[in-house]
């Protein structure tokens, strides 16, 4: 069984890790927003160029997606990075909750 001091140290580490992840949130959110805005802008530009060049309406969407595939890739990476970040924060919170419960149990003994 773990000693209360060890549990307290583990709680402190979990709190520090949660704080560090929390500080990353703003940057990841901004990266996602910028990538989404850039994709939307470039997609609209590609559609307008294709329309101006007389490309049939039914093909504009597919061709524009092809032209903006790299930007879409960056957008997906940014979205998944943020999603993974939130999952990591949830995992850290669950770990902290477990440690706190264990600490309460040990303090009762």
Secondary structure, DSSP 8 states (H G I E B T S, - for coil): ---HHHHHHHHHHHHHHHHHHHHHHHHHHHHHHHHHHHHHHHHHHHHHHHHHTT--HHHHHHHHHHHTHHHHHHHHHHHHHHHHHHHHHHHHHHHHHHHHHHHHHHHH-
